[in-house]
Structure formats: C-alpha cells, structure tokens
Amino acid sequence: TTLLKLAGALCAEDADTPQARASLPIAWPVPETVLPMDEALAMPFSRVPLASAVGCVSGEVVTLYPPGAPLLVPGERITEAVIAMLRQAQADRATVFLERGGMQGIATLDTGA
C-alpha cells in the first residue's frame, strides 16, 4: 500500500505541475567521436563560450532533463546542431547539466587539431 500511496502522491503532484514546452527534437544529433571517453576525461580542458565551441571537442558530459540523457560526452565534437539544441533547451526551461560548469561556457579539449 505504501507504493500505491507514493504513486498517487506523484500523480497528484504531476497534475499540479505546469508542463514544459516540448520543442526539443526526438532525434538528437549524433556527434562525431574524436577521442575515446577515458582519454578525453584525462586531458586538461578549458572553458569556451557556447557561441565559440562549434568544432571543438567536448571535455565534459552535457545532459538535458528531460529526458535525462547525455547530449554530449567527453571526446565528441561539438556541432552547430548540439549548440542549437542546448539553446532550445534553455529557451524551453529544461534543465541543462554541464558536468564541469554552467551555461556560460562548455569544457573543451586542446586536441592539437
């Protein structure tokens, strides 16, 4: 019965919560993998403004809530589509979690390219 009470409470809470706009596309961009994640995590990083990050290699996990799935992981190339999705998520008031910072910039790697 405890689980039924919890389920009822969660449904009631959900009914009272205004729904976020859902304009994020269902098909997320699939970034190019430049480095294996374990190598990328071991490399030094610097913070770059989102507007300047296209073409750089991510040095952090970037996750959107909802749905709670990573958009980028360390070692993947940052594309215009990824930046556009981050901006749309911001506009939709979705939670954007950048592992090493915030929306003012994204951690990028110096890959020597």
MODELLER restraints for C-alpha pairs under 7 A, 6 or more apart:
rsr = mdl.restraints
at = mdl.atoms
rsr.add(forms.Gaussian(group=physical.xy_distance, feature=features.Distance(at['CA:20:A'], at['CA:92:A']), mean=6.58, stdev=0.5))
rsr.add(forms.Gaussian(group=physical.xy_distance, feature=features.Distance(at['CA:21:A'], at['CA:92:A']), mean=5.68, stdev=0.5))
rsr.add(forms.Gaussian(group=physical.xy_distance, feature=features.Distance(at['CA:24:A'], at['CA:85:A']), mean=6.91, stdev=0.5))
rsr.add(forms.Gaussian(group=physical.xy_distance, feature=features.Distance(at['CA:24:A'], at['CA:88:A']), mean=6.77, stdev=0.5))
rsr.add(forms.Gaussian(group=physical.xy_distance, feature=features.Distance(at['CA:24:A'], at['CA:89:A']), mean=6.75, stdev=0.5))
rsr.add(forms.Gaussian(group=physical.xy_distance, feature=features.Distance(at['CA:29:A'], at['CA:81:A']), mean=6.38, stdev=0.5))
rsr.add(forms.Gaussian(group=physical.xy_distance, feature=features.Distance(at['CA:29:A'], at['CA:82:A']), mean=6.47, stdev=0.5))
rsr.add(forms.Gaussian(group=physical.xy_distance, feature=features.Distance(at['CA:31:A'], at['CA:76:A']), mean=5.82, stdev=0.5))
rsr.add(forms.Gaussian(group=physical.xy_distance, feature=features.Distance(at['CA:31:A'], at['CA:77:A']), mean=5.72, stdev=0.5))
rsr.add(forms.Gaussian(group=physical.xy_distance, feature=features.Distance(at['CA:31:A'], at['CA:78:A']), mean=6.80, stdev=0.5))
rsr.add(forms.Gaussian(group=physical.xy_distance, feature=features.Distance(at['CA:32:A'], at['CA:76:A']), mean=5.56, stdev=0.5))
rsr.add(forms.Gaussian(group=physical.xy_distance, feature=features.Distance(at['CA:32:A'], at['CA:77:A']), mean=5.41, stdev=0.5))
rsr.add(forms.Gaussian(group=physical.xy_distance, feature=features.Distance(at['CA:33:A'], at['CA:75:A']), mean=5.93, stdev=0.5))
rsr.add(forms.Gaussian(group=physical.xy_distance, feature=features.Distance(at['CA:33:A'], at['CA:76:A']), mean=4.45, stdev=0.5))
rsr.add(forms.Gaussian(group=physical.xy_distance, feature=features.Distance(at['CA:33:A'], at['CA:77:A']), mean=6.39, stdev=0.5))
rsr.add(forms.Gaussian(group=physical.xy_distance, feature=features.Distance(at['CA:34:A'], at['CA:75:A']), mean=5.44, stdev=0.5))
rsr.add(forms.Gaussian(group=physical.xy_distance, feature=features.Distance(at['CA:34:A'], at['CA:76:A']), mean=5.54, stdev=0.5))
rsr.add(forms.Gaussian(group=physical.xy_distance, feature=features.Distance(at['CA:34:A'], at['CA:77:A']), mean=6.44, stdev=0.5))
rsr.add(forms.Gaussian(group=physical.xy_distance, feature=features.Distance(at['CA:35:A'], at['CA:75:A']), mean=4.52, stdev=0.5))
rsr.add(forms.Gaussian(group=physical.xy_distance, feature=features.Distance(at['CA:35:A'], at['CA:76:A']), mean=6.92, stdev=0.5))
rsr.add(forms.Gaussian(group=physical.xy_distance, feature=features.Distance(at['CA:36:A'], at['CA:75:A']), mean=5.92, stdev=0.5))
rsr.add(forms.Gaussian(group=physical.xy_distance, feature=features.Distance(at['CA:37:A'], at['CA:74:A']), mean=5.29, stdev=0.5))
rsr.add(forms.Gaussian(group=physical.xy_distance, feature=features.Distance(at['CA:37:A'], at['CA:75:A']), mean=5.37, stdev=0.5))
rsr.add(forms.Gaussian(group=physical.xy_distance, feature=features.Distance(at['CA:40:A'], at['CA:59:A']), mean=6.32, stdev=0.5))
rsr.add(forms.Gaussian(group=physical.xy_distance, feature=features.Distance(at['CA:40:A'], at['CA:74:A']), mean=5.48, stdev=0.5))
rsr.add(forms.Gaussian(group=physical.xy_distance, feature=features.Distance(at['CA:40:A'], at['CA:75:A']), mean=5.11, stdev=0.5))
rsr.add(forms.Gaussian(group=physical.xy_distance, feature=features.Distance(at['CA:41:A'], at['CA:59:A']), mean=6.61, stdev=0.5))
rsr.add(forms.Gaussian(group=physical.xy_distance, feature=features.Distance(at['CA:41:A'], at['CA:74:A']), mean=6.27, stdev=0.5))
rsr.add(forms.Gaussian(group=physical.xy_distance, feature=features.Distance(at['CA:43:A'], at['CA:109:A']), mean=6.88, stdev=0.5))
rsr.add(forms.Gaussian(group=physical.xy_distance, feature=features.Distance(at['CA:44:A'], at['CA:109:A']), mean=6.50, stdev=0.5))
rsr.add(forms.Gaussian(group=physical.xy_distance, feature=features.Distance(at['CA:45:A'], at['CA:59:A']), mean=6.06, stdev=0.5))
rsr.add(forms.Gaussian(group=physical.xy_distance, feature=features.Distance(at['CA:45:A'], at['CA:107:A']), mean=5.81, stdev=0.5))
rsr.add(forms.Gaussian(group=physical.xy_distance, feature=features.Distance(at['CA:45:A'], at['CA:108:A']), mean=5.33, stdev=0.5))
rsr.add(forms.Gaussian(group=physical.xy_distance, feature=features.Distance(at['CA:45:A'], at['CA:109:A']), mean=4.75, stdev=0.5))
rsr.add(forms.Gaussian(group=physical.xy_distance, feature=features.Distance(at['CA:45:A'], at['CA:110:A']), mean=6.84, stdev=0.5))
rsr.add(forms.Gaussian(group=physical.xy_distance, feature=features.Distance(at['CA:46:A'], at['CA:107:A']), mean=5.42, stdev=0.5))
rsr.add(forms.Gaussian(group=physical.xy_distance, feature=features.Distance(at['CA:46:A'], at['CA:108:A']), mean=5.50, stdev=0.5))
rsr.add(forms.Gaussian(group=physical.xy_distance, feature=features.Distance(at['CA:46:A'], at['CA:109:A']), mean=6.59, stdev=0.5))
rsr.add(forms.Gaussian(group=physical.xy_distance, feature=features.Distance(at['CA:47:A'], at['CA:105:A']), mean=5.52, stdev=0.5))
rsr.add(forms.Gaussian(group=physical.xy_distance, feature=features.Distance(at['CA:47:A'], at['CA:106:A']), mean=5.25, stdev=0.5))
rsr.add(forms.Gaussian(group=physical.xy_distance, feature=features.Distance(at['CA:47:A'], at['CA:107:A']), mean=4.49, stdev=0.5))
rsr.add(forms.Gaussian(group=physical.xy_distance, feature=features.Distance(at['CA:47:A'], at['CA:108:A']), mean=6.14, stdev=0.5))
rsr.add(forms.Gaussian(group=physical.xy_distance, feature=features.Distance(at['CA:48:A'], at['CA:105:A']), mean=4.96, stdev=0.5))
rsr.add(forms.Gaussian(group=physical.xy_distance, feature=features.Distance(at['CA:48:A'], at['CA:106:A']), mean=5.38, stdev=0.5))
rsr.add(forms.Gaussian(group=physical.xy_distance, feature=features.Distance(at['CA:48:A'], at['CA:107:A']), mean=6.37, stdev=0.5))
rsr.add(forms.Gaussian(group=physical.xy_distance, feature=features.Distance(at['CA:48:A'], at['CA:108:A']), mean=6.67, stdev=0.5))
rsr.add(forms.Gaussian(group=physical.xy_distance, feature=features.Distance(at['CA:49:A'], at['CA:104:A']), mean=6.01, stdev=0.5))
rsr.add(forms.Gaussian(group=physical.xy_distance, feature=features.Distance(at['CA:49:A'], at['CA:105:A']), mean=4.11, stdev=0.5))
rsr.add(forms.Gaussian(group=physical.xy_distance, feature=features.Distance(at['CA:49:A'], at['CA:106:A']), mean=6.34, stdev=0.5))
rsr.add(forms.Gaussian(group=physical.xy_distance, feature=features.Distance(at['CA:50:A'], at['CA:83:A']), mean=6.78, stdev=0.5))
rsr.add(forms.Gaussian(group=physical.xy_distance, feature=features.Distance(at['CA:50:A'], at['CA:105:A']), mean=5.35, stdev=0.5))
rsr.add(forms.Gaussian(group=physical.xy_distance, feature=features.Distance(at['CA:50:A'], at['CA:106:A']), mean=6.24, stdev=0.5))
rsr.add(forms.Gaussian(group=physical.xy_distance, feature=features.Distance(at['CA:53:A'], at['CA:78:A']), mean=6.51, stdev=0.5))
rsr.add(forms.Gaussian(group=physical.xy_distance, feature=features.Distance(at['CA:54:A'], at['CA:78:A']), mean=5.19, stdev=0.5))
rsr.add(forms.Gaussian(group=physical.xy_distance, feature=features.Distance(at['CA:54:A'], at['CA:79:A']), mean=5.02, stdev=0.5))
rsr.add(forms.Gaussian(group=physical.xy_distance, feature=features.Distance(at['CA:54:A'], at['CA:80:A']), mean=5.82, stdev=0.5))
rsr.add(forms.Gaussian(group=physical.xy_distance, feature=features.Distance(at['CA:55:A'], at['CA:77:A']), mean=6.05, stdev=0.5))
rsr.add(forms.Gaussian(group=physical.xy_distance, feature=features.Distance(at['CA:55:A'], at['CA:78:A']), mean=5.43, stdev=0.5))
rsr.add(forms.Gaussian(group=physical.xy_distance, feature=features.Distance(at['CA:55:A'], at['CA:79:A']), mean=5.98, stdev=0.5))
rsr.add(forms.Gaussian(group=physical.xy_distance, feature=features.Distance(at['CA:56:A'], at['CA:77:A']), mean=5.76, stdev=0.5))
rsr.add(forms.Gaussian(group=physical.xy_distance, feature=features.Distance(at['CA:56:A'], at['CA:78:A']), mean=5.55, stdev=0.5))
rsr.add(forms.Gaussian(group=physical.xy_distance, feature=features.Distance(at['CA:56:A'], at['CA:108:A']), mean=6.20, stdev=0.5))
rsr.add(forms.Gaussian(group=physical.xy_distance, feature=features.Distance(at['CA:57:A'], at['CA:75:A']), mean=5.74, stdev=0.5))
rsr.add(forms.Gaussian(group=physical.xy_distance, feature=features.Distance(at['CA:57:A'], at['CA:76:A']), mean=5.46, stdev=0.5))
rsr.add(forms.Gaussian(group=physical.xy_distance, feature=features.Distance(at['CA:57:A'], at['CA:77:A']), mean=4.41, stdev=0.5))
rsr.add(forms.Gaussian(group=physical.xy_distance, feature=features.Distance(at['CA:57:A'], at['CA:78:A']), mean=5.86, stdev=0.5))
rsr.add(forms.Gaussian(group=physical.xy_distance, feature=features.Distance(at['CA:57:A'], at['CA:108:A']), mean=5.42, stdev=0.5))
rsr.add(forms.Gaussian(group=physical.xy_distance, feature=features.Distance(at['CA:57:A'], at['CA:109:A']), mean=5.55, stdev=0.5))
rsr.add(forms.Gaussian(group=physical.xy_distance, feature=features.Distance(at['CA:58:A'], at['CA:73:A']), mean=6.64, stdev=0.5))
rsr.add(forms.Gaussian(group=physical.xy_distance, feature=features.Distance(at['CA:58:A'], at['CA:74:A']), mean=4.93, stdev=0.5))
rsr.add(forms.Gaussian(group=physical.xy_distance, feature=features.Distance(at['CA:58:A'], at['CA:75:A']), mean=5.49, stdev=0.5))
rsr.add(forms.Gaussian(group=physical.xy_distance, feature=features.Distance(at['CA:58:A'], at['CA:76:A']), mean=5.48, stdev=0.5))
rsr.add(forms.Gaussian(group=physical.xy_distance, feature=features.Distance(at['CA:58:A'], at['CA:77:A']), mean=6.13, stdev=0.5))
rsr.add(forms.Gaussian(group=physical.xy_distance, feature=features.Distance(at['CA:58:A'], at['CA:78:A']), mean=6.29, stdev=0.5))
rsr.add(forms.Gaussian(group=physical.xy_distance, feature=features.Distance(at['CA:58:A'], at['CA:107:A']), mean=6.07, stdev=0.5))
rsr.add(forms.Gaussian(group=physical.xy_distance, feature=features.Distance(at['CA:58:A'], at['CA:108:A']), mean=4.65, stdev=0.5))
rsr.add(forms.Gaussian(group=physical.xy_distance, feature=features.Distance(at['CA:58:A'], at['CA:109:A']), mean=6.26, stdev=0.5))
rsr.add(forms.Gaussian(group=physical.xy_distance, feature=features.Distance(at['CA:59:A'], at['CA:74:A']), mean=4.54, stdev=0.5))
rsr.add(forms.Gaussian(group=physical.xy_distance, feature=features.Distance(at['CA:59:A'], at['CA:75:A']), mean=6.41, stdev=0.5))
rsr.add(forms.Gaussian(group=physical.xy_distance, feature=features.Distance(at['CA:59:A'], at['CA:107:A']), mean=4.85, stdev=0.5))
rsr.add(forms.Gaussian(group=physical.xy_distance, feature=features.Distance(at['CA:59:A'], at['CA:108:A']), mean=4.58, stdev=0.5))
rsr.add(forms.Gaussian(group=physical.xy_distance, feature=features.Distance(at['CA:59:A'], at['CA:109:A']), mean=5.43, stdev=0.5))
rsr.add(forms.Gaussian(group=physical.xy_distance, feature=features.Distance(at['CA:60:A'], at['CA:73:A']), mean=5.85, stdev=0.5))
rsr.add(forms.Gaussian(group=physical.xy_distance, feature=features.Distance(at['CA:60:A'], at['CA:74:A']), mean=4.78, stdev=0.5))
rsr.add(forms.Gaussian(group=physical.xy_distance, feature=features.Distance(at['CA:60:A'], at['CA:98:A']), mean=6.86, stdev=0.5))
rsr.add(forms.Gaussian(group=physical.xy_distance, feature=features.Distance(at['CA:60:A'], at['CA:99:A']), mean=5.73, stdev=0.5))
rsr.add(forms.Gaussian(group=physical.xy_distance, feature=features.Distance(at['CA:60:A'], at['CA:100:A']), mean=6.28, stdev=0.5))
rsr.add(forms.Gaussian(group=physical.xy_distance, feature=features.Distance(at['CA:60:A'], at['CA:107:A']), mean=5.83, stdev=0.5))
rsr.add(forms.Gaussian(group=physical.xy_distance, feature=features.Distance(at['CA:61:A'], at['CA:70:A']), mean=6.53, stdev=0.5))
rsr.add(forms.Gaussian(group=physical.xy_distance, feature=features.Distance(at['CA:61:A'], at['CA:72:A']), mean=5.56, stdev=0.5))
rsr.add(forms.Gaussian(group=physical.xy_distance, feature=features.Distance(at['CA:61:A'], at['CA:73:A']), mean=4.34, stdev=0.5))
rsr.add(forms.Gaussian(group=physical.xy_distance, feature=features.Distance(at['CA:61:A'], at['CA:74:A']), mean=5.89, stdev=0.5))
rsr.add(forms.Gaussian(group=physical.xy_distance, feature=features.Distance(at['CA:61:A'], at['CA:98:A']), mean=6.18, stdev=0.5))
rsr.add(forms.Gaussian(group=physical.xy_distance, feature=features.Distance(at['CA:61:A'], at['CA:99:A']), mean=5.51, stdev=0.5))
rsr.add(forms.Gaussian(group=physical.xy_distance, feature=features.Distance(at['CA:62:A'], at['CA:70:A']), mean=5.53, stdev=0.5))
rsr.add(forms.Gaussian(group=physical.xy_distance, feature=features.Distance(at['CA:62:A'], at['CA:71:A']), mean=5.54, stdev=0.5))
rsr.add(forms.Gaussian(group=physical.xy_distance, feature=features.Distance(at['CA:62:A'], at['CA:72:A']), mean=5.06, stdev=0.5))
rsr.add(forms.Gaussian(group=physical.xy_distance, feature=features.Distance(at['CA:62:A'], at['CA:73:A']), mean=6.44, stdev=0.5))
rsr.add(forms.Gaussian(group=physical.xy_distance, feature=features.Distance(at['CA:62:A'], at['CA:97:A']), mean=5.77, stdev=0.5))
rsr.add(forms.Gaussian(group=physical.xy_distance, feature=features.Distance(at['CA:62:A'], at['CA:98:A']), mean=4.72, stdev=0.5))
rsr.add(forms.Gaussian(group=physical.xy_distance, feature=features.Distance(at['CA:62:A'], at['CA:99:A']), mean=6.45, stdev=0.5))
rsr.add(forms.Gaussian(group=physical.xy_distance, feature=features.Distance(at['CA:63:A'], at['CA:69:A']), mean=5.55, stdev=0.5))
rsr.add(forms.Gaussian(group=physical.xy_distance, feature=features.Distance(at['CA:63:A'], at['CA:70:A']), mean=4.09, stdev=0.5))
rsr.add(forms.Gaussian(group=physical.xy_distance, feature=features.Distance(at['CA:63:A'], at['CA:71:A']), mean=5.47, stdev=0.5))
rsr.add(forms.Gaussian(group=physical.xy_distance, feature=features.Distance(at['CA:63:A'], at['CA:96:A']), mean=5.87, stdev=0.5))
rsr.add(forms.Gaussian(group=physical.xy_distance, feature=features.Distance(at['CA:63:A'], at['CA:97:A']), mean=5.10, stdev=0.5))
rsr.add(forms.Gaussian(group=physical.xy_distance, feature=features.Distance(at['CA:63:A'], at['CA:98:A']), mean=6.59, stdev=0.5))
rsr.add(forms.Gaussian(group=physical.xy_distance, feature=features.Distance(at['CA:64:A'], at['CA:70:A']), mean=6.48, stdev=0.5))
rsr.add(forms.Gaussian(group=physical.xy_distance, feature=features.Distance(at['CA:64:A'], at['CA:71:A']), mean=6.81, stdev=0.5))
rsr.add(forms.Gaussian(group=physical.xy_distance, feature=features.Distance(at['CA:64:A'], at['CA:94:A']), mean=6.86, stdev=0.5))
rsr.add(forms.Gaussian(group=physical.xy_distance, feature=features.Distance(at['CA:64:A'], at['CA:95:A']), mean=5.82, stdev=0.5))
rsr.add(forms.Gaussian(group=physical.xy_distance, feature=features.Distance(at['CA:64:A'], at['CA:96:A']), mean=4.73, stdev=0.5))
rsr.add(forms.Gaussian(group=physical.xy_distance, feature=features.Distance(at['CA:64:A'], at['CA:97:A']), mean=6.32, stdev=0.5))
rsr.add(forms.Gaussian(group=physical.xy_distance, feature=features.Distance(at['CA:65:A'], at['CA:94:A']), mean=5.86, stdev=0.5))
rsr.add(forms.Gaussian(group=physical.xy_distance, feature=features.Distance(at['CA:65:A'], at['CA:95:A']), mean=4.95, stdev=0.5))
rsr.add(forms.Gaussian(group=physical.xy_distance, feature=features.Distance(at['CA:65:A'], at['CA:96:A']), mean=6.39, stdev=0.5))
rsr.add(forms.Gaussian(group=physical.xy_distance, feature=features.Distance(at['CA:66:A'], at['CA:94:A']), mean=6.57, stdev=0.5))
rsr.add(forms.Gaussian(group=physical.xy_distance, feature=features.Distance(at['CA:100:A'], at['CA:107:A']), mean=6.61, stdev=0.5))
